[in-house]
Amino acid sequence: MIADHDFSFEKLSVYQRIRLFVKDVYLVQQSFPKEEKFALCDQIRRAAISITSNLAEGSGRDSYKEKIHFINIAYGSLMEVYSQLQLSVDLGYLDKEKYLLLRQDIISISKMLSGLRSSFQKKTEQ
């Protein structure tokens, strides 16, 4: 993983954790059927990438309200990935053991995003 931290979002532990999660999502999809490459796989990848993208975009905004907005979008994308991974299990593309590991990551990341959102909300109240 790249170690340079030129921008503020790169220093966030949640951002670093999400990058690892996205990598894991990509790796787990290698076992999906080829016919899903441009369907479910593509949708999962776009949603996963959206998590980091929105966190980065929000960090470039001036107001805390805007930062919170982009954290909320990132959280929504995380929930989208979660839903799609559940469907992947239902369809037999993802084994339950790998799903449960990814689910633990999702729970952890969701808590981290909520914590970051709360810290910005407190700053808007000051």
C-alpha positions, -999 to 999 in steps of 0.1 A, spaced: 0 0 0 12 35 -8 26 52 23 28 88 12 2 111 29 0 143 8 -37 150 14 -56 151 47 -79 122 39 -50 99 33 -41 101 70 -75 90 81 -75 54 94 -110 49 80 -97 58 45 -68 34 48 -91 7 61 -116 12 32 -88 9 7 -79 -25 21 -116 -34 20 -119 -24 -16 -89 -46 -25 -105 -75 -7 -137 -70 -26 -119 -71 -59 -100 -102 -49 -131 -121 -38 -148 -113 -71 -121 -133 -90 -141 -164 -82 -174 -150 -95 -188 -164 -128 -176 -147 -160 -212 -137 -169 -213 -115 -138 -182 -96 -148 -202 -67 -163 -233 -71 -141 -231 -77 -103 -193 -75 -102 -192 -42 -119 -219 -28 -96 -201 -40 -65 -168 -25 -76 -183 9 -85 -201 10 -51 -169 0 -33 -148 26 -51 -174 52 -43 -167 48 -6 -132 60 -9 -140 86 -36 -167 103 -15 -145 103 16 -117 120 -5 -141 144 -22 -156 154 12 -122 162 26 -117 188 0 -148 207 10 -146 238 32 -176 234 54 -182 206 80 -218 203 66 -204 194 32 -179 170 47 -207 153 66 -227 151 33 -200 132 16 -194 109 46 -232 101 44 -228 93 7 -198 70 15 -218 53 41 -246 47 16 -222 32 -8 -209 9 20 -244 -3 26 -249 -8 -11 -218 -31 -12 -231 -50 19 -264 -56 1 -247 -68 -30 -224 -92 -11 -255 -107 6 -270 -113 -29 -237 -128 -40 -240 -154 -12 -277 -160 -21 -266 -167 -57 -238 -190 -47 -210 -167 -60 -195 -160 -26 -190 -185 2 -204 -177 36 -169 -177 53 -156 -150 30 -188 -130 33 -186 -131 71 -151 -117 70 -161 -89 47 -192 -83 69 -169 -77 99 -150 -52 78 -182 -35 69 -193 -32 105 -159 -18 115 -159 7 86 -194 18 93 -185 25 129 -155 45 118 -175 65 93 -201 72 120 -174 84 144 -159 107 118 -194 121 110 -200 127 147 -167 145 152 -177 169 123 -212 173 137 -198 184 170 -176 210 152 -207 224 135 -224 229 169 -195 249 183 
